Amino acid sequence: MKNSSLNFITFVVLSAFIAVAFLILFITRNPIWSLITLLVGTYAAASPRLIREWERSIMLRLGRYKRVLKPGIVWVLPGIDSIAAVVDMRIRATPFTAEKTLTKDTVPVNVDAVLFWVVTDAKKAILEVEGYRETISWAAQTTLRDVIGQTELVRMISDRKNLDEELLAIIDAKTSEWGITVQSVEIRDVRIPGALEDAMSRKAQADREKQARIKLAESEHQVAEEMQKAASIYSDNNLAFQLRAMNMTYESIKEKGALMVLPASMVDSVSAAGTLGLASTAFEYKEGKTA
């Protein structure tokens, strides 16, 4: 980004010298002095430079570093001083990728990531690095490839947060010497070959089905244990067992159209009179409810 010398102060200075030149011409009637005044005014008008709030400029005097220009109107000597570069001090985002890079377990992946960074020392960024924007992009890309080569695919997919922190530490260690601070690195996407993706999907589905079957078996085991406890209680108390059987019969026949299938052993264990009386009572109750 180039810093333009055209600003309000430039027009003010140039206008003032033009007015003075016409005044000298009117008084002296000598155009030479007016011309000299215009030349001096043009030189002075090229001196003020405008630096915006988020910018820092590097000023060189006769080719050597002089100072960093801060925001506001600054004055330079045209022909002696020069603005080497204008540095944007705001946070910037740089996307970078690693294509067809092998992981530790030899799986080719395409990884997209984004780097958030800021220039903290404009002098170092300009004087010690040629093209710091491109340099930090290449540094991030090579670091990403190195980290991928040392990481297994499962970790890349499931542990992105720690990978982001690892990338941040490595890249920031490189760029801090250039006056650049990396604030965060975020992996946006990890793409794997389609065939491998399908295989992983089938494996995940099989694992979920396996877990479901195990849970069902565990539930059946718990039910069997509870049934065994109930059976032990009923075996010690025949009256409780008969009451439970009668209750199950009633619950089954109280709804219209219900069909109850009883094991022969249960029928023998329940008294005929009790069961028939319960059925008769339920039948009369349903008839009265229907009427």
SVG drawing of the C-alpha trace seen along z (x, -y; Angstrom):
<svg xmlns="http://www.w3.org/2000/svg" viewBox="-78 -47 100 124">
<polyline fill="none" stroke="black" stroke-width="0.4" points="0.0,0.0 1.5,-3.3 1.1,-6.4 0.0,-9.4 1.5,-12.8 -1.7,-14.4 -3.6,-15.7 -5.2,-18.8 -2.0,-20.3 -0.4,-19.9 -3.1,-22.0 -2.9,-24.6 0.8,-25.0 0.7,-25.1 -2.1,-27.6 -0.3,-29.8 2.9,-29.9 0.9,-30.6 -0.7,-33.6 2.7,-34.8 4.1,-34.4 1.4,-36.5 1.9,-39.1 5.6,-39.2 4.9,-39.5 2.5,-42.4 5.0,-44.2 8.3,-43.6 7.1,-43.1 9.9,-40.5 8.7,-37.1 11.9,-35.4 11.2,-35.9 7.7,-34.6 9.0,-31.6 11.5,-30.9 8.6,-31.2 6.5,-28.7 9.4,-26.2 9.9,-26.5 6.2,-26.2 6.0,-23.0 8.9,-21.5 7.3,-22.4 3.9,-21.1 5.5,-17.7 6.8,-17.5 3.7,-16.7 2.5,-13.1 -0.7,-11.8 -0.4,-8.6 -3.7,-7.0 -4.5,-5.6 -3.9,-1.9 -0.7,-2.6 3.0,-2.9 5.5,-4.2 9.2,-3.5 11.2,-6.6 14.6,-6.4 17.0,-9.3 19.5,-9.0 18.8,-5.3 19.3,-4.6 16.7,-3.9 15.7,-7.0 12.5,-6.4 9.0,-4.9 6.3,-7.5 3.3,-7.4 -0.3,-8.4 -1.0,-12.1 0.7,-14.6 4.4,-14.1 7.0,-16.2 9.8,-14.7 12.4,-16.2 11.6,-15.3 14.6,-13.9 16.4,-13.3 13.8,-11.4 11.6,-8.6 8.8,-6.4 10.0,-2.8 6.7,-1.2 3.4,-1.7 2.5,1.1 -1.0,2.0 -1.0,2.8 -4.5,4.3 -5.2,8.0 -5.2,9.9 -6.4,13.4 -4.4,15.5 -5.9,18.8 -3.4,21.5 -3.7,25.2 -1.8,28.4 -2.9,30.6 -2.3,34.4 -0.1,34.5 0.5,37.9 -0.3,38.3 1.8,40.4 -0.3,43.5 0.2,42.7 -3.3,41.3 -3.3,38.5 -5.4,35.6 -6.2,32.0 -6.3,29.6 -7.6,26.0 -6.6,23.6 -6.6,19.9 -4.0,17.9 -4.8,14.7 -1.8,12.5 -0.7,8.9 2.4,6.8 3.7,5.7 7.1,4.2 6.9,2.4 10.7,1.8 11.5,5.5 8.7,6.5 10.0,4.1 13.8,4.1 14.4,7.8 11.8,9.6 11.3,9.1 7.5,9.4 6.4,10.4 2.9,11.2 4.1,13.9 6.7,15.1 4.3,15.7 2.0,17.6 4.8,19.9 5.9,20.4 2.3,21.4 2.0,23.8 5.3,25.6 4.6,25.9 1.2,27.4 2.7,30.0 5.3,30.9 2.6,31.3 0.4,33.4 3.3,35.7 3.7,36.3 0.0,36.8 -2.3,39.7 -5.6,39.3 -7.7,40.1 -6.1,37.3 -6.4,34.8 -10.2,35.4 -10.9,35.7 -8.3,33.4 -8.2,30.2 -7.9,27.9 -4.6,29.3 -3.4,29.3 -4.3,25.6 -2.3,24.9 0.7,26.8 0.6,25.0 0.3,21.6 3.3,22.3 5.5,23.4 4.5,20.6 4.7,17.9 8.2,19.0 9.3,18.4 7.5,15.1 8.2,13.4 11.8,12.6 10.1,10.7 8.0,8.4 4.9,10.5 2.7,12.1 0.4,15.0 -2.8,14.8 -4.5,18.0 -4.5,20.8 -7.7,22.7 -8.0,25.8 -11.2,25.4 -11.5,28.6 -9.8,32.0 -10.7,33.9 -9.8,37.5 -10.2,39.8 -13.8,40.8 -13.2,44.6 -11.6,44.2 -14.4,42.0 -16.9,44.7 -14.9,47.3 -14.8,45.2 -18.5,44.6 -19.2,48.3 -16.9,49.0 -18.6,46.3 -22.0,47.8 -20.8,51.3 -19.4,50.0 -22.8,48.3 -24.7,51.5 -22.3,53.5 -22.8,51.1 -26.6,51.3 -26.5,55.1 -24.3,55.0 -26.7,52.6 -29.7,54.8 -27.9,57.9 -27.1,56.0 -30.7,55.0 -31.9,58.5 -29.4,59.7 -30.7,57.1 -34.3,58.1 -33.5,61.7 -31.9,61.0 -35.0,59.0 -37.3,61.8 -35.2,64.3 -35.6,62.2 -39.3,62.0 -39.6,65.7 -37.8,66.4 -40.3,64.2 -43.3,65.8 -41.9,69.3 -41.9,68.6 -45.4,67.1 -48.1,69.0 -50.8,66.5 -48.8,63.6 -48.2,65.5 -52.0,66.2 -52.8,62.6 -50.3,61.5 -51.7,64.1 -55.3,62.8 -54.2,59.2 -52.5,60.1 -55.6,61.8 -57.8,58.9 -55.5,56.4 -55.6,58.5 -59.4,58.9 -60.6,55.6 -60.0,54.0 -62.4,54.8 -61.1,57.4 -58.2,58.3 -56.8,61.9 -55.0,63.5 -52.8,66.6 -51.9,68.4 -49.3,71.2 -50.8,74.4 -48.7,74.2 -50.2,70.9 -53.8,72.1 -53.2,75.0 -51.7,72.8 -54.7,70.4 -57.9,71.6 -60.7,72.1 -63.3,70.4 -61.1,67.3 -60.3,67.0 -63.9,67.6 -65.2,65.2 -62.8,62.5 -63.7,63.1 -67.4,62.9 -67.0,59.7 -65.0,58.1 -67.6,59.3 -70.4,57.8 -68.4,54.6 -67.9,54.3 -71.6,55.0 -72.7,52.4 -70.2,49.9 -71.5,50.7 -75.1,50.3"/>
</svg>
